[in-house]
């Protein structure tokens, strides 16, 4: 085979590859893949990301040298923000729901 006839095919990353490499859920993996492709959240369609785009996304998003981290602001535990009030608890339903009675059909 002549070397001029060889075509370089791009390698793609799918959701299982992302789940395995990032140790995340399927939903989170799809979210990362959409972000890597520049798609809007919730946009549907088959998702496969070219490997070079995936590497670019991971470097831009997770590389500590490239992503500036905001300085941590520590507060003493005694100076907590005031809460809005007591937490209200709801009681679980103790009786089963009843179905409305329908007339018998003959």
C-alpha positions as CSV (number, residue, x, y, z in Angstrom):
1,X,0.0,0.0,0.0
2,X,1.3,3.4,-0.9
3,X,1.8,5.8,2.0
4,X,-0.1,8.5,0.0
5,X,-3.2,6.4,0.3
6,X,-3.2,6.2,4.1
7,X,-5.6,8.6,5.7
8,X,-5.2,9.6,9.4
9,X,-8.5,9.1,11.2
10,X,-9.2,11.1,14.3
11,X,-9.6,9.2,17.5
12,X,-12.8,10.0,19.4
13,X,-13.7,9.9,23.1
14,X,-17.1,8.6,24.1
15,X,-19.1,8.8,27.4
16,X,-17.7,5.5,28.7
17,X,-14.1,6.8,28.3
18,X,-15.0,10.0,30.1
19,X,-16.7,8.1,33.0
20,X,-13.7,5.9,33.4
21,X,-11.0,8.6,33.2
22,X,-12.8,11.1,35.4
23,X,-14.5,8.6,37.7
24,X,-17.9,10.4,37.4
25,X,-21.5,9.6,36.6
26,X,-22.9,9.3,33.1
27,X,-24.7,12.6,33.5
28,X,-21.5,14.4,34.5
29,X,-19.6,12.8,31.7
30,X,-22.2,14.0,29.2
31,X,-21.9,17.5,30.7
32,X,-18.1,17.5,30.3
33,X,-18.4,16.3,26.7
34,X,-20.9,19.0,25.9
35,X,-18.6,21.6,27.4
36,X,-15.6,20.2,25.5
37,X,-17.6,20.5,22.2
38,X,-18.9,24.0,23.1
39,X,-22.6,22.8,23.0
40,X,-25.3,24.3,25.1
41,X,-26.5,22.3,28.2
42,X,-29.3,20.0,27.2
43,X,-28.5,20.1,23.5
44,X,-29.2,16.7,22.2
45,X,-27.4,14.5,19.6
46,X,-24.8,11.9,19.5
47,X,-21.8,12.9,21.5
48,X,-18.3,11.9,20.6
49,X,-15.4,14.3,21.1
50,X,-12.3,14.2,19.1
51,X,-9.3,13.3,21.3
52,X,-7.5,16.6,20.6
53,X,-10.5,18.6,21.7
54,X,-10.9,16.5,24.8
55,X,-7.3,17.1,25.8
56,X,-7.6,20.8,25.2
57,X,-10.8,20.9,27.4
58,X,-9.1,19.0,30.2
59,X,-6.0,21.2,30.1
60,X,-8.0,24.4,30.1
61,X,-10.5,23.3,32.8
62,X,-8.4,21.2,35.2
63,X,-4.7,22.2,34.8
64,X,-3.8,24.0,38.0
65,X,-1.0,26.0,36.4
66,X,-3.4,27.5,33.8
67,X,-6.6,27.9,35.8
68,X,-6.3,30.6,38.5
69,X,-7.8,29.6,41.8
70,X,-9.4,32.2,43.9
71,X,-7.9,32.8,47.3
72,X,-9.7,31.0,50.1
73,X,-11.3,33.3,52.6
74,X,-11.4,31.7,56.0
75,X,-13.9,32.8,58.6
76,X,-13.7,31.8,62.2
77,X,-16.5,29.4,63.0
78,X,-17.9,31.8,65.6
79,X,-18.7,34.4,62.9
80,X,-21.2,32.4,60.8
81,X,-23.7,34.1,58.6
82,X,-27.2,34.3,60.3
83,X,-29.7,31.7,59.2
84,X,-33.1,32.6,57.9
85,X,-34.9,30.8,60.7
86,X,-35.7,27.4,62.0
87,X,-35.9,24.5,59.6
88,X,-39.5,23.3,59.1
89,X,-40.1,19.6,59.0
90,X,-42.9,18.0,57.0
91,X,-44.7,15.0,58.2
92,X,-44.9,11.9,55.9
93,X,-48.2,10.8,54.6
94,X,-49.5,8.1,56.9
95,X,-52.6,7.1,55.0
96,X,-52.5,5.7,51.4
97,X,-53.9,7.8,48.7
98,X,-57.4,6.7,47.6
99,X,-58.5,6.5,44.0
100,X,-61.7,8.3,43.1
101,X,-64.6,6.0,42.7
102,X,-65.7,5.5,39.1
103,X,-69.1,4.1,38.1
104,X,-69.1,0.5,37.0
105,X,-69.2,0.0,33.3
106,X,-71.5,-2.8,32.0
